[in-house]
């Protein structure tokens, strides 16, 4: 039961309270870049969930069985980038061969997020928070879900803004940045939110 | 010193292992792509307009290889690309009926029911009470949704009415689906005679809202020796299987909305010449 509670708390944290994009400000690049349409945002979100989950699992294993025994924890960042990049490449090849439908759906987004800071961030945070393997996996996946939630919400806002009559100086990117700021402000409302105390 | 060596050894080993695994994986998971695919892509124009009914040129090329689509569906590439594709696939190219889009409205004078000051967009204007601001319920609204979707710069707005340059039109028909009023229709490129009005209102009614619309006077019908043009619900309609492009209906039309091909081209570019 306590495992369930801890996993639930981790999920809630990753999705709402400590949302990767809107609270921690990781992964802003894809957040601004691929949020023009809701369906491409959803595709990107799917790819991020997938990569963050497997990256969490792989980096946890590398950290526990390779870095800790050799006292190489200070090399975390470099090693994790290497692991994630190689892993995503491998998964991409695997998917193309075995599940072409999923490969088509994730499309160009999969290689795009190879070196995304949200993915690297989730790997580093797993270690920082001292999560176990299961906890890391859940934190990775739900972190991805939080990313998806934020980017889909934001893309819907942007789709609506397309038709808005906004001042010329704000057209396009500036108004999108303002909207992102407001969205982040809204998510600040979740800070300190707890179900199990 | 030991730490440095460890770091070098561990990272070096990891890099080597990952490299080896990826190299192995690329062999193991290599996906066979048909060598004809890049050739087909070369033969296609690469506009990704979707006029063939597929998601893009690559999707169409793949469908051709899979045998799900015939060669020569590409309107943009035309006969040239159809022949190239046929040569690659080793089949006969069947002559494709090429079509272009045409705006079935000349009503630059049609009245407005009121002032519309909303978003500069046909779709939005259509949401305004009573199907948009123009008095004619089937005419061009003139906010240029078709112009925005046209990838080939073939559509322009002249006097607030969309005009399609038949020479630039590739027949991808994106504008046909973009028009909320369905004023833009597909016509065969060989169609020499066209009727440029979509309004089914009766004569007097139509006269009160537009001076460039079909009133259904039947003059064209009486002139036609080939039984090819008929007034259907107060709108002249051409049966292209019978039309021989003699141009007599165009000559007799009192409203000047039936045009032969040369005139059509001129009208498409500058409607004032047609008058």
Boltz contact constraints between the chains, C-beta under 6 A:
constraints:
  - contact:
      token1: [A, 70]
      token2: [B, 6]
      max_distance: 6.0
  - contact:
      token1: [A, 70]
      token2: [B, 10]
      max_distance: 6.0
  - contact:
      token1: [A, 72]
      token2: [B, 7]
      max_distance: 6.0
  - contact:
      token1: [A, 72]
      token2: [B, 10]
      max_distance: 6.0
  - contact:
      token1: [A, 75]
      token2: [B, 7]
      max_distance: 6.0
  - contact:
      token1: [A, 86]
      token2: [B, 18]
      max_distance: 6.0
  - contact:
      token1: [A, 89]
      token2: [B, 22]
      max_distance: 6.0
  - contact:
      token1: [A, 90]
      token2: [B, 25]
      max_distance: 6.0
  - contact:
      token1: [A, 93]
      token2: [B, 25]
      max_distance: 6.0
  - contact:
      token1: [A, 93]
      token2: [B, 29]
      max_distance: 6.0
  - contact:
      token1: [A, 94]
      token2: [B, 29]
      max_distance: 6.0
  - contact:
      token1: [A, 96]
      token2: [B, 31]
      max_distance: 6.0
  - contact:
      token1: [A, 97]
      token2: [B, 29]
      max_distance: 6.0
  - contact:
      token1: [A, 97]
      token2: [B, 31]
      max_distance: 6.0
  - contact:
      token1: [A, 163]
      token2: [B, 119]
      max_distance: 6.0
